[in-house]
Amino acid sequence: MGVAFQRLMPVIADQVPAVLSIVDVRGLVERQIQAFSPAEVERVILQVAQRELRAITWWGGVLGAAVGGVQAGLLLLAG
């Protein structure tokens, strides 16, 4: 990173709370959501749920394989 960027970042970071207090982020999000039709809200929720459930399933498989591998290793060492 450049020297100018490194000097500018603390200044920007100090100003973020002031900017967020001026901009009503929560209100903007609420208005955007209220502008959606019920069908659009349902579609977005289903997309997010599908993505998150896919991640949960994938991580469950990874953790299950890891636990199985550890158990198999312990059985081999104990036997």
C-alpha positions as semicolon CSV with decimal commas, in nm:
position;residue;x (nm);y (nm);z (nm)
1;M;0,000;0,000;0,000
2;G;0,111;0,351;-0,066
3;V;0,216;0,595;0,202
4;A;-0,073;0,826;0,118
5;F;-0,322;0,542;0,163
6;Q;-0,171;0,447;0,500
7;R;-0,201;0,807;0,619
8;L;-0,553;0,847;0,483
9;M;-0,702;0,531;0,637
10;P;-0,699;0,654;1,002
11;V;-0,867;0,978;0,893
12;I;-1,136;0,787;0,705
13;A;-1,182;0,542;0,994
14;D;-1,235;0,835;1,233
15;Q;-1,506;0,977;1,007
16;V;-1,706;0,656;0,959
17;P;-1,917;0,693;1,278
18;A;-2,009;1,051;1,184
19;V;-2,110;0,947;0,833
20;L;-2,315;0,654;0,964
21;S;-2,496;0,882;1,208
22;I;-2,592;1,111;0,920
23;V;-2,697;0,835;0,682
24;D;-2,994;0,639;0,814
25;V;-2,874;0,296;0,701
26;R;-3,140;0,114;0,899
27;G;-3,414;0,330;0,751
28;L;-3,277;0,282;0,399
29;V;-3,276;-0,096;0,440
30;E;-3,628;-0,096;0,588
31;R;-3,762;0,114;0,300
32;Q;-3,597;-0,114;0,044
33;I;-3,745;-0,424;0,207
34;Q;-4,089;-0,266;0,232
35;A;-4,071;-0,185;-0,140
36;F;-4,036;-0,557;-0,221
37;S;-4,343;-0,755;-0,306
38;P;-4,414;-1,060;-0,088
39;A;-4,305;-1,284;-0,377
40;E;-3,969;-1,104;-0,401
41;V;-3,913;-1,131;-0,024
42;E;-3,993;-1,503;-0,038
43;R;-3,753;-1,553;-0,331
44;V;-3,468;-1,375;-0,149
45;I;-3,529;-1,567;0,174
46;L;-3,536;-1,899;-0,010
47;Q;-3,212;-1,817;-0,194
48;V;-3,034;-1,729;0,130
49;A;-3,174;-2,032;0,313
50;Q;-3,070;-2,264;0,029
51;R;-2,716;-2,124;0,026
52;E;-2,682;-2,147;0,405
53;L;-2,824;-2,500;0,421
54;R;-2,582;-2,607;0,149
55;A;-2,294;-2,467;0,356
56;I;-2,421;-2,640;0,671
57;T;-2,446;-2,971;0,484
58;W;-2,098;-2,932;0,337
59;W;-1,937;-2,844;0,671
60;G;-2,125;-3,130;0,837
61;G;-1,968;-3,368;0,588
62;V;-1,622;-3,225;0,644
63;L;-1,653;-3,241;1,024
64;G;-1,803;-3,591;1,006
65;A;-1,515;-3,713;0,793
66;A;-1,263;-3,555;1,030
67;V;-1,423;-3,713;1,337
68;G;-1,444;-4,048;1,159
69;G;-1,078;-4,025;1,065
70;V;-0,976;-3,945;1,421
71;Q;-1,186;-4,234;1,556
72;A;-1,038;-4,475;1,302
73;G;-0,688;-4,359;1,394
74;L;-0,755;-4,406;1,765
75;L;-0,895;-4,756;1,704
76;L;-0,586;-4,850;1,505
77;L;-0,358;-4,720;1,781
78;A;-0,556;-4,890;2,058
79;G;-0,594;-5,224;1,876
